[in-house]
Amino acid sequence: MKKPITWRFAKNFTIILGFLLFLTLFLSNFIWTCYATDMTTQKVLTGRDSLALNLALLVLASVLLTGLGPLLRKAPEKLLKILRIFIPCHVLFWGAVLIVFSKTVPAADALSVYQCAEAAASGDLSCIAPVGSYLSYYPQQVGLLAFFELLFRLFRLLPISVQYYHLLKILYVLMVCGIICNLLQITDGIFAKAETNCMLLFICCLNAPLLFYGTFLYSEIPSFFAFTYGLKNIMSFLKEGASPKIRHWVGALAGISLAVLLRKNSLILVIAVLIVLFFEGLRRKSRSLALLGILMLALSLGILPCTIKLYELRAGRQLKSGVPSASYFAMGMQESSRAAGWYNGFNFNTYEETGMDREMTVALSKQAISRRLDYFSAHPAYAACFYHEKFLSQWADGTYACRQATLATYGGRHKVFQELYEGKYAGAFIACCNAFQLILFLGGLIFAGKRLFFKKKMTQNEESLTLPVYLLLIGAFGGMLFHMLWEANSRYAFLYFLCLLPYCAEGLSTLSSLHPSSVIKAWQNRKGNATINGKR
């Protein structure tokens, strides 16, 4: 099938974009590091990394990977079967350890939604009010409220009496296992290589932030689980020659819409899906892809407003439209006690000071944006430093704020975890997470570089990889751009980091195939050819 010029442009543009993204992430993490040591202020510190140590780390990692490569290639299918059993057990074990010993509880926004859901499950809908409630400021959290309320009603049927957050944490750890399984199926659908699948499971096994976020009772984990579940069903539509079944339609639409319901910013990933469906639909002239895109767009845009309306009907009261998005963009341009562009209260305070007047809040936010643009224009060096710090604070922190997010405890946290959060083990934990992330971004850079510069050396299977391969990459890039304008937080970047894991796994798998003997032989052949050419 002849590929339209628009499709070819989109694919080539995405490959270039992917290379620039991974190059930026790799260099940023190679040169700088961001971390927080004071859990009271949670100020993000930025420092220069040791280039010599990082170089030594990359050399050591490359040697280990190329040394383990033959073992990985010897029986990858058998190893994959073992890892499929080991990884869930590994996640469940560490999830249980974190639940028992770190003793994290809902805090801040998560606590507010938790309390609203707990009251709603008992028939108290006072949180659905135009003023004076958390949801009157943040109505977009109604989706998470509905999710929690449903679970709490189910928990009440169990013959046990415990705080709901204990059961929630167990469910969240199970969803982390589900995320890994979904990512594995997506990776297999993209690359169809057992070696890459094994590498992905190794990466997930060593991913400390992913394990820690299993006890963070907010929207990230269930939303990303729903999205990856929807995406693995969407891959059935995007696979050449596939005939999607009814369960794929249901799984795709349910997963994607639930992801948006639980976390509105998941629309960024949905947009990436719609972009790929659009270009693939043009190439294949497929009605099913067009219909899927239309239904997905309608459900994604409609599910949250419909859920809000149902709660308003139940309560007999209406919610206000909440803090306007313009105030988030304004806040993203301001200084904060934690880092550039992070939360500083501007959005909430401005909305409250105007008496929850949306139009006035938008007007004041636009004025704040205009003032900051004028200041940036007059001080370009400051503007560059501001956005440089904002970028690094999100993407050069290998922990992705997993300690800050899970800091709240109901008392009696084990001393080892206390030291890990705020004591003598914190530095080692940060260093390990940063080193791990640097190696991952090296893998991503290898993946993107191979597809940009070494197309002639690709196998037939690799050459056949089409635009859907880069769907998660498009989503991650969109998320990075969005949070460079919106409120920043390395926790927000975490889900987009997870989107990059399949590409990192493929790049590291490629690196592991470069056995030292083959590299030396290739170099000797190149040297011999140069000598012969010189004699000629």
N, C-alpha and C positions, 0 to 999 in steps of 0.2 A: 504494500500500500504506500503510495507516494505521500510523503509528509508535507503538510502546508508550510509555507514560509513563516507564518506566524508561530506555528508550533515549534519549528526548528529554532527560531529566534528566542522563544521563551526558554527552551531547553539550554541553549548555549549561554544565554544571559544568566540563567540560574546556576550553571556550572561555574561561571566566572564569579558570580556573587558568592557562591559557596566557598570558593578558594579564598577570596578576600576576607570573608567572615572568619574562616579557620586560621588564616594567617594573622589577622588582627588579634584573635583570642590567644593564639599561641605566643605571639610576641609580647602581648600584654602580661601574660602569666609568666613568661620567661624573664621579663625585666622587673616587674612589680609584683607586690603581694598586698592584699588587704585583709585585715583581721580586726577582731574586737577582743580585748582582754578584760575590760571593765564591764561587768554585766549590769551595773547600776545605770551608768550613762549610755552604754552600748554604742559608744562612739567608734566609728570605723576608722582605723588607722591605716595609712598607706605608706609603704616603705619599699625601697629598692631591694630586690632579691640578689643573692650572690650568683652572678653569672657563671662563675667557675663551678660552683656546686650544682647548679641546674644543668650545666653542660655534662658534668660527670654523671648526674642522675639519668640523663637521656641516653648517654653512652651505655651505662650499666643496664638500663631497661631494654635497650636495643639488643645488647648481647644476650640477656636472659631470654628475650622473645625469640631471637634467631636460634638460640640453643634449644629452646623448648619446641620450636617449630616442627622438627621431625616427629616428636611425640604427638603433637596436635594433628599432624597429617597422617600418622600411621593408621589410626582407627577413629576418625572423627565422629562417625555415627555412634560407635560404642561409647565414646567419651560423652557424647551429647546425651545419651540415655542415662548415664550415671549422673550428669549434672542436672538433668531434669528432676531427679529425685533429691539430690543433695541441696540444691539452691533453695527450694521451698523450706526444707528442714533447717537450713542455715538461717533464713530470714525469720522463721518462726521462733527459733532458739534465741536469737538476738532481740527479737521483738519482746519475748517473754522476759528477758533480762532487763530491758529498758523499762518495761511496765512495772516490774517488781522493784527495781532498785533506783530508777531515776524519778519515779513518782510524779510525773507531769500531769497537770490539770489544765482545763481550759482557762484562758486569761484574755484580757483586753476584748477585742471584737468577738473572738471565739466564745468567751464567757457570756457576753451579752446575748448572742444568738442561742447559746445553750440554755440560758435561763428563760428566754422567751419560749423556746420549744418545750422546756420542762413545764412551764405554766400552761401552754396551749394543750399539751397532752392531758392535762388535768381539767381542761375546759375553760381555762382563763385566757381570754384573748384581749386583755387590756393593752398588750403590746401593739395591737393594731389600732393606732390612734393618730390623728393628724398632728398632734403636738405632744411633747412630754415623754416620748418613748424613743428607744434606740432606732426602731424601724422607721420612725418619722424622718430621721436623718438619712438612713441607709436602707431604703425599701428593696434594693437589689439583693439584700440578704434574706428575703422571704423564701427564696429557693432552698437555701441551706436550712432555714427554719422548718420548711415542710419535710425535708429529708430527716432531720433530727426528730421531729414530732412523730413521724411514722415509725421510726425505730424505737422511740420511747414507748409508744403504745404497744409495740410488739414485746419490748423488754418487760412490760408490766404483766404479761401473760406467763412469764417464766417463774418457776417455783423457787426463786432466789430473791434476796433483798440486799442489793448493793447499789452504790452510786452508779448512775447510768454511764458516767465517763469511763468506768472500768471496762464495761462491756463494749463501749465505743472503741476503746483502744485495741481490744482484741479484733474487732471487725476491721479497723484500719490496717492492722498488721496483715490480716488476710488479704486486704485490697492491695497492699504492697506486693504480695505474692502474685496477685492477679495482674498488676501492672507489668511485672517482669514477664509473666506468661504471654501477655498481649504483645509486649515489645518483641519477644522472641518470635511470635508468629508473624508480626509485621516485618521483622528483619529477614526471616526466612522467605516471606513473600517478595521482598525486594531483591535479595541477593541469591537465595537458594543455594547457600554454601554452608555445609556443616561446620567448617572451621570458623566462619564468621559467627554462626550461632553459638558455638562454644565460647568464643571470645566475648560475646555480649553477656553471657551468663557469668563469666569470670569478672567482668566489669561491674555487673550488678552485685555480685557477691562482695566485692571490695568497696562498694559505694556507701561510705558511712553516712552522708547526709540523707540518703534514701532510707536507711534503716532508722535514723533519728526521726525523720518526718512521719514515720509510722505511728508515732505517739502524739503528733500535733493535730489536735481535734478541730480542724478548720476545713476549708473547702478544697484545698489543693489535692489531697490524695484521692478522695472520692470523685472529684471532677476529672482528674487525669486518668483514673481508672476507667471512667465512663467514656472519655474521649478515645483512649487506646482500644477499648472494646468496640466502639463504633468504627474506628479506623481499620481494624483488622477485618471487619465485615465489608468496608468500602473497598479494600484491596481485592475482594472477589469481583467487584465491578470493573476494576482497573486492570486486572490481569487479562492479557491478550487471549481471546478465544473462550473466556470463561462464561458460564451461564448462571448468574446469581439466582439463588433460591429465595423463597419467601422469608426464611429465617435471616438471610443476609440483608434483605430490605428492612426487616423489623430491627435487627441488631444495629444496623448503620444509623437509622433514624432515631431509635431510642437512645443509643449511646451518645450521639452528637448532641441531641437536644437536652439530655440530662446533664451533660458536661456544662452547657451554657446555663442551665437552670441553677446549678450548684455554684458556678463561678462565671460571672458575666464576661470577664476578660478572656474566657475560652473562645469568644467570638473571633479572636485573632487567629487561632488555629483553624477555626471553621472557615475563615476567609481563605486560608491556604488551601484547604480542601476544595473550596469552590473554584479557585483559580485553576487548579489542576483538572477538575471536572470540566471546566469551560474549554480549556485547550485540548484536552483529550476528546471531548465531545465534538469539537471542530474537526479533529483529525479523523475520527472514526465515523462521524456523522451518526452518532448513537443517540437514539431517543431515550433509552433507559438512563444514560448518564445525565441527559438534560432534565428528565423527570426527577431523578435522584437529587440533583442540585436544587431544583425548584422546591421540592418538598423539604429538603434540609434547611434551606434559607427561611422558608415560612415557619417551620417548627422552631428554629433557633431564635427568630425574632419574636415569636408569639408565645413561647412557653412561659417565660417569666411574667409578662403582663397578665396572662390568663391566671397564673397561680396567685398573683397579687389580688386580682379581682375576686377569686374564690375566697380568699381570706377576708377581704372586705365585706363580702356577702355574709360570711359566717359571723363576723363581728358586728355588722350593722354600722360600720364606720369606714371612712376612707383614709388612705395614707396620702401624705404629700408626695410630690415627685422627688423629694430628697435633695441632698447636696448636689449642685450642678457640676457637670464634668469640667466646665471652664475653670472652676476653682482648683481642680486637680492639676490641670495644665499650668496654672499660675504657680501653684506650690512646687511643681517640678522644676521651676526656674529659680527657686529661692534657696538660700542657705538654710541649713538645719543643724541641730546639735549633733546629729549622728553622721551625716555626710551630705554632700551637695545634692539637692533635689529630693531628699528623703522627707518623710512626714515631719511637719513642724506645727501642725494645727491650723494652718491658714484656712483650709477648706471648711472645717467644722466651725471655727471661730467666726469667720465672715458670715456664714449662713445663719449662725445663732445671733450675731450682732444686728443683722438686718431683720430680725424677727421672723426668720425662715421665709423671707421674701426672695423667691427664685430670681426674678428679673433684676432686682437690686444687687443680688449676689453675683449674677453674671456680669453686670455692669462694673462692679468693683473688681472682679477678677480680670476683666479685660483691661481695666486701668492698670492693674498690677502687672499684667503681661506687657503692656505698652511701656511702662516704666523700666522693666527689666530689659526689654529689647533696646531701648534708648541707652541704657547703661552698658549693655553688651557692645553696642555699636561704638560707644565712646571709649570703651576699654576692651579691645579685642583680645589682648593677652589674658585678661582676667576671664573672659568668656571661654577661651580655649582651655584654661586651667579648670574652670568650673565643670565643663562637660567631660573633660578628661577624668577628673575625680569622680564624677557621676558614673561614668562608664566603668572605671576600675572598681568602684565600690560594689558594683553588681556582679561583675564577671571575673574579677581577680581574687575573689574570696572563695576558696575551695570548700569551705564549710557551708556556704549558702545560708548563713545565719541560722543553722539548725540548732545551735546552742541557745541563741537568743529566743528563738521561737518556742522552744520547749523548756524555757527556764522555770516557769511557774511550777511550784511543787506544793503538795499538801502536807509536807513535813517528813522528816526522817529519811531524806535522800541518803543513799549509801555514800560513805566517805570517798570511795573511789570515784564515783560519779560527781560528787561535789568538787573534787580536785580536777576532774575532767572539764567541768563547766567553768570553774573560777579559780582553780589552783595550779599546782605544779605540773599537772598533766595537760593543761590547756594548750601550752605552746607546742608540745609534741603532736597533739591532735590536729592543730591548725597546720603544722608543717607537713604532716602525712597527707592531709586532705589537699593541700596546695600541690604537693608533689604528684599525687594521683591525678589531679586535674590537668597538670602540665603534660603528663604522659598521654592522657586521653586526647588532648587537643593536638598533640603530635600525630596521633592516629588519624584524627579528622583532617589534618593538613595533608597527610599522605594520601588519604582517600580523594580529596578534592584535587590535589596536585596531579595524581595519576590520571584522572579523567580530563584534566585541562591540558596537560603537556605530553602525555604518553598514550594517546589514543591508538597509535599504530601497534602498540605492544599489548593491547587488550585482547582477551579471548573473545570468541564469538558470543558467549553468554553475556560478557560485560558490555560488548558493543550494542547488544540488543536492549540494554537498560534504557527505559524511556522516562518521560517527565515525572510519572508518579513516584519514581525512586527518590526524588528530591522534595517530596511533599513536606516531610517533617523539617527539612532544612529551610524551606520557605517559611514555615510557621515560626521556627526559632528566630529567623532574621526579622520577621514582622514583629515578634515580641520584643526583640532587642531595640528596634526603632521606636516602638510604642512607649517603652519605659524610659527611653532617653528624653521623651517629651512629657510623659505622665509622671506621677509620683514614682520614685525609685525605691528599690529594696532588693537585696540579693536573694531574698526569699521568693520574690516575684520571678526572678530569673531562673530559679531552680527547675521549674517545669519545662522551660525552653532548653535548659541544659539536658534534661532527660530526653528531649526530642533528638538531640545530637548523638546520643549513645550508639545507635545502629551504624552511623558513619564512622565513629571512632573505632568501633569494633571491626569494621571492614578494613580500615586503615592499619590497625594493629595486626590483623590477620595477614595482610599483605606484607607487613614488616617481618612477621614471624616466618614467612616463606623464603626470606632472603637468608639462606644458610651461609655461614662464613665461607665455606669451601667454594660455593658457587660464585660468591662475590669476588673471591681471590682469583678464581679461574677466569671470570669475565674480565677482570682487570688485566690479567696476563695476556689474554687473547687480544685485548685492545692495544696493549703495549707492543705485542708482536706484529699486529697489523700496521701499527704506526711505523715500525722499523722497516717492514717490507715496502711500504709506500715511500719511505724516505730513500731507499735504495733505487727505487724506480725513478 
